[in-house]
Amino acid sequence: RIFVLGIGFFTLCFLMTSLGGQFSARRLGDSPFTLRTEVMGALESRGVLRRMSDMLEMLMKRMDILARLENSTDFHKGDEARFPLDRFQPAAGLMERIQAIAQNVSDIAVKVDQILRNSLLNGKVMEGRRDQCEVPRDPKYPDCAGKVEWMRARWTSDPCYAFFGVDGTECSFLIYLSEVEWFCPPLPWRNRTVAVPSLPPPPRAQAAFRRDLARLLELIGTGKESLSFMKKRIRHLAQQWLRAARRLEQKLAGRQRDQKHILIHIGFLTEESGDVFSPRVLKGGPLGEMVQWADILAALFMLGHSLRVTVSLKELQSHLGVPPGRGNCPLTSPLPFDLIYTDYHGLQQMKQHMGLSFKKYRCRVRVIDTFGTEPAYNHEEYATLRGYRTNWGYWNLQPTQFMTMFPHTPDNSFMGFVSEELNQTERQHIKANKVSSMAVVYGKEASIWKGKEKFLAILNKYMEIHGTVYYETQRPPEVPAFVKNHGLLPQHEFQQLLRKAKLFIGFGFPYEGPAPLEAIANGCVFLQARFNPPHSSLNHEFFRGKPTSREATGTAVFQVSSQHPYAEDFIGKPHVWTVDYNNSEEFEAAIKTIMRTQVDPYLPYEYTCEGMLERIHAYIQHQDFCTTSSLPPSPKTKSPAMQSPPSPLALSPNSTHLVWSPSAGWAPRAWPPVASLQVWVSEPQHTCTETCRRHGLVCEPTFFRFLNKEEVFLQLSIACDSTEYEMNHLYPAVAENVHECYLQKEPLLFSCAGYNPKYRRLCPCRDFRRGQVALCRDCL
């Protein structure tokens, strides 16, 4: 009996606690859609009250039965009856109390029922009001009606809409479209909290050069061979990064730098993108991308910024604040990162899951892009109309948001990577131990050696040939017997092999990897094939779909003239020899000459740790793609009363080109600084990149806006019978045979690349720091 009474008492406590929770958990005004939730909560509370009343009644019946049973038992026990009666008296008192509580609960249930009836009646009135919301006709929000129509038909297509409170009513659509997205005006009847003047944000933390890389290794994580490779590389170069950071810190002389919050999302390593790289790390697969990402991580960390590293889609969604669903809704909160470094795979993943927030925040994205993306391929409308559309372009980003492995085109930012620097002792040791008759072949995959027997036979006449071709059980048949194959070597053993060899020879693939620069830095001569005709998307499958013409004409054909154009153009002889492998005599003569030529280890400054730190520091401090720039003036506004101010450009002393006039009286906030600007006119078959290079300069696309003006043609003594604004990646330019001048209508199409024999282009050029083509002399 005591047990039954205890159970009844605790059940009563539990039910009363549940009832209190029902009322305390729901308060009017908690959410945009509280009313319906409140009614449902009240209905649940009424059910709880009824259940309580029923259970109390059942307890009373059971206790009554027990009491009768007890009385019957005591009657037969005679003299002992007084003992159970004494024991039962407290229970009788408790029964009276329970009966009283049951009556109170019953009274409460009646009152709650009355309240609920009134609430439901009022709720129906409010629901009618919610369903009677009208779509506002506001010219400031022209897309509102269309978006509401779309929501009516498709709001259940993605759970994210329900997450933000959409429930199928007209008003819920308008609340979402005005408060979560921004297609409709705010509803006047919505409770709008008056904005309280907030205190200015606290000063940002300052970036400080770091003295240790251990924390970075933790951030990178584990679980993939690709990540293990990157961490090994960072450890191997740790001392060089630390020394470079100290040198740059001295160079900046205590200059203040805001610490940036940076997300690094390596999209090609996610399972959703296939991650074909990680399984091949230990099997001779390509490592160039992982080399670059490892160096980017090290540079950003050494500069003192706050990093988050992700290689999975789930982690990306968590860091961004992606709402549950299929990616059609904006983020749940403002983006917590100042910058996001990713690749094309990651860019696609962000677009799929960020909804409208992608358009809002894409100015913060930096895309690591091996081969580069030129403006003609980046502008979606133009690429579609002119046949430049590829699998990788049409993102409508600022072209300098794309960051390349080599300085292919000034239209993109040059990110690069690093090669190991040698100290003086190591350089002397290499010179003393070079074997002039030793060659190493560039190519870890057996397929690269296929069909190269002729070249190898000639090379074998003069040099001992070494290979590093991956194999599991038996020697690859593509590798001739006279080649000493070491198999796939760890990085430090490969470096030792290069330090002994005289020649590092490429067979045409892979294109533009880091290995040739590592070989040259270790005292090797790099011998590569000249492609005749150049390789392009028309004659080589590898280049098909690449979003760049690599300085071809306006025919949108990607083409390269050798296996490693940077080595050919920026380094050259005696360190780099580019010959026609189809000409056996030229090939053999080059080998003989290389064996006699003495070369020292050489590494361009821009591929040192300090050079990369310097470059990334400048980008972070000065590149701002979120501040909108003014568009070129429309031809409709060209009236005498609305003429643009006098040009700040002036003829140079020798009258060959234009420079920024010292007497201009003003200088815009621009990076690079406008003092480095020079305006030259190209020859008909030259790109702006080539035109600037011929004058010892670099084309600077950010300066196009200063010379996209009619008066600049006059200053250069170019006669224009007519001037038109059009979308064309070759403009501004002049067709001299007909005296027609053209200005650029779309700023995203300003491009240093491309030419047409019909035009002479206006080209913005600038100077550059020695060994650092990405930065002008005053850019740091």
Salt bridges, closest charged atoms under 4 A:
ASP30 OD1 - ARG27 NH2 3.79
GLU44 OE1 - ARG26 NH2 3.72
GLU57 OE2 - LYS61 NZ 3.81
ASP64 OD2 - ARG68 NH1 2.27
GLU70 OE1 - ARG1 NH1 2.33
ASP113 OD1 - ARG46 NH1 2.48
ASP113 OD1 - ARG50 NH2 3.92
ASP113 OD2 - ARG117 NE 3.07
GLU127 OE1 - ARG36 NH2 2.92
GLU127 OE2 - ARG130 NE 3.65
GLU149 OE1 - ARG152 NH1 2.47
ASP167 OD2 - ARG130 NH2 3.13
GLU170 OE2 - ARG152 NH2 2.39
GLU179 OE2 - ARG190 NE 2.94
GLU179 OE2 - ARG192 NH1 3.23
GLU218 OE1 - ARG215 NH1 3.02
GLU249 OE1 - ARG211 NH2 2.60
GLU271 OE2 - LYS224 NZ 2.72
ASP275 OD2 - LYS224 NZ 2.78
ASP295 OD1 - ARG233 NE 2.93
ASP338 OD2 - ARG204 NH2 2.65
GLU380 OE2 - ARG389 NH1 3.55
GLU420 OE1 - HIS236 NE2 2.95
GLU445 OE2 - ARG280 NH2 2.61
GLU464 OE1 - HIS466 NE2 2.66
GLU512 OE2 - HIS408 ND1 3.52
GLU512 OE2 - ARG550 NH1 3.12
GLU541 OE1 - ARG544 NH1 2.31
GLU586 OE2 - ARG530 NH1 3.64
GLU588 OE2 - LYS461 NZ 3.11
ASP600 OD1 - LYS431 NZ 3.21
GLU610 OE1 - ARG247 NE 2.71
GLU610 OE2 - LYS251 NZ 3.03
GLU614 OE1 - LYS251 NZ 2.86
GLU614 OE2 - ARG769 NE 3.54
GLU690 OE2 - HIS686 NE2 3.80
GLU690 OE2 - ARG694 NH2 3.30
GLU700 OE1 - ARG766 NE 2.68
GLU710 OE1 - LYS638 NZ 3.57
GLU736 OE2 - ARG760 NH1 3.06
GLU746 OE1 - HIS379 NE2 3.50
